[in-house]
Amino acid sequence: MTPQGKIIALQSCPGYRKPMTSLEEVEAVANFGLMNDAHARANSERQVLLIEQETLESLNLQPGDVKENITTSGIELMKLPANTQLKFGNNVVLELTKPCAPCSRMEELRPGLLKEIAGKRGMLARVIVGGKICRGDTIQIVQNEA
């Protein structure tokens, strides 16, 4: 059986160095990203950042601390290969593009966090099928057709 996850939290970035905004729902736009998110860009492989709640908890961090858009639970994102597609709720599909490299901002959260979070910062993704994403939605791995 394919593992199933859940959306624990949703956040958007209103602008450079501004605190993340916690959301109950957000509109994902195909080949763009999340509405009103400063990182949304057409044709970008960095449209959405996902991280597991389990990783945040292991580092004593809260949802949104590392600037992720979607905090998940139940699927080990870092073990999934690039091009894996994830279905959120009934229709939204995101395609993982690559792991997110931690930046120096991690040190602003806590000295030593840059080293602690290396290899665990989450996965970047692009929006393949847009629609509404809600906190609590299920997440399923979509098998790619070869």
C-alpha positions as CSV (number, residue, x, y, z in Angstrom):
1,M,0.0,0.0,0.0
2,T,1.2,3.5,-0.9
3,P,2.1,5.5,2.2
4,Q,-0.3,8.4,3.0
5,G,0.6,11.6,4.7
6,K,-1.2,14.6,6.0
7,I,-0.8,18.4,5.9
8,I,0.0,19.6,9.4
9,A,0.4,23.3,8.6
10,L,0.4,25.8,5.7
11,Q,2.5,29.0,5.5
12,S,3.1,31.7,2.9
13,C,6.0,34.1,2.7
14,P,4.7,37.7,2.4
15,G,8.1,39.1,1.4
16,Y,11.9,39.0,1.9
17,R,12.8,38.5,5.6
18,K,9.2,38.8,6.7
19,P,7.7,36.2,9.1
20,M,5.7,33.4,7.5
21,T,1.9,33.8,7.5
22,S,0.0,30.7,8.9
23,L,-2.9,29.7,6.6
24,E,-5.9,27.3,6.9
25,E,-6.0,27.0,3.1
26,V,-4.1,28.4,0.0
27,E,-4.6,28.4,-3.7
28,A,-1.8,26.5,-5.6
29,V,-1.4,27.8,-9.2
30,A,0.0,25.5,-11.9
31,N,3.6,26.3,-12.9
32,F,3.6,29.2,-10.5
33,G,3.4,28.3,-6.8
34,L,1.2,29.4,-4.0
35,M,-0.9,32.6,-4.2
36,N,0.5,35.6,-2.4
37,D,3.8,33.7,-1.7
38,A,7.0,35.7,-2.4
39,H,8.7,32.6,-3.8
40,A,6.1,31.9,-6.4
41,R,7.6,32.1,-9.9
42,A,6.6,30.6,-13.3
43,N,8.9,27.9,-14.5
44,S,10.8,27.7,-11.2
45,E,11.8,24.5,-9.5
46,R,11.5,26.4,-6.1
47,Q,7.8,27.2,-6.2
48,V,6.9,25.3,-2.9
49,L,9.0,24.1,0.0
50,L,7.8,21.0,2.0
51,I,9.3,19.6,5.2
52,E,8.2,16.9,7.6
53,Q,6.8,17.7,11.0
54,E,8.9,14.8,12.3
55,T,12.1,16.6,11.2
56,L,11.0,19.9,12.8
57,E,10.2,18.1,16.1
58,S,13.6,16.4,16.1
59,L,15.2,19.8,15.8
60,N,12.9,21.4,18.3
61,L,11.4,23.8,15.7
62,Q,7.9,24.9,14.9
63,P,6.0,24.9,11.6
64,G,7.2,27.8,9.5
65,D,10.5,28.3,11.3
66,V,12.6,27.2,8.3
67,K,10.3,29.0,5.9
68,E,8.6,26.0,4.5
69,N,5.2,26.4,2.8
70,I,3.8,23.0,3.7
71,T,4.5,21.1,6.9
72,T,3.7,17.4,6.3
73,S,3.5,14.2,8.4
74,G,3.6,10.5,7.5
75,I,5.7,10.5,4.3
76,E,9.5,10.7,4.4
77,L,10.0,13.4,1.8
78,M,13.8,13.4,1.9
79,K,13.8,9.7,0.8
80,L,11.7,10.4,-2.4
81,P,13.5,11.0,-5.7
82,A,13.2,14.1,-7.7
83,N,10.2,14.0,-10.1
84,T,8.0,12.2,-7.6
85,Q,4.5,13.6,-7.7
86,L,2.4,14.1,-4.6
87,K,-1.4,14.6,-4.6
88,F,-2.8,16.9,-2.0
89,G,-6.5,16.4,-1.2
90,N,-8.6,15.6,-4.2
91,N,-6.8,17.4,-7.0
92,V,-3.6,19.4,-6.4
93,V,-0.4,17.8,-7.6
94,L,3.1,18.9,-6.8
95,E,6.3,17.4,-8.3
96,L,9.4,17.3,-6.1
97,T,12.3,18.9,-7.9
98,K,15.3,18.7,-5.4
99,P,16.3,18.9,-1.8
100,C,16.4,22.4,-0.3
101,A,19.9,23.4,0.7
102,P,20.0,25.1,4.1
103,C,21.0,28.8,4.0
104,S,22.8,31.0,6.5
105,R,19.4,32.2,7.8
106,M,19.2,28.9,9.7
107,E,22.0,30.3,12.0
108,E,19.8,33.2,12.8
109,L,17.2,30.8,14.2
110,R,19.8,29.0,16.4
111,P,23.6,28.8,16.3
112,G,24.5,25.4,14.9
113,L,21.2,24.8,13.1
114,L,22.8,25.1,9.7
115,K,24.9,22.0,10.4
116,E,22.0,20.2,12.3
117,I,19.5,20.6,9.4
118,A,21.9,19.7,6.6
119,G,20.3,17.0,4.4
120,K,16.9,17.5,6.2
121,R,15.8,21.0,5.1
122,G,12.9,19.6,3.0
123,M,12.1,19.2,-0.6
124,L,11.4,21.9,-3.2
125,A,8.5,21.3,-5.6
126,R,6.6,22.8,-8.5
127,V,2.9,22.9,-9.0
128,I,1.7,20.5,-11.7
129,V,-2.1,20.7,-11.1
130,G,-3.4,23.7,-9.2
131,G,-6.3,24.1,-6.8
132,K,-7.1,24.6,-3.2
133,I,-4.8,23.0,-0.5
134,C,-6.2,22.9,3.1
135,R,-4.6,22.2,6.4
136,G,-5.5,18.5,7.2
137,D,-5.6,17.4,3.6
138,T,-4.3,14.0,2.8
139,I,-1.1,13.5,0.8
140,Q,-0.6,10.6,-1.5
141,I,2.4,9.6,-3.6
142,V,1.3,9.4,-7.3
143,Q,3.0,6.7,-9.2
144,N,4.6,8.2,-12.3
145,E,3.7,6.4,-15.6
146,A,6.9,5.2,-17.2
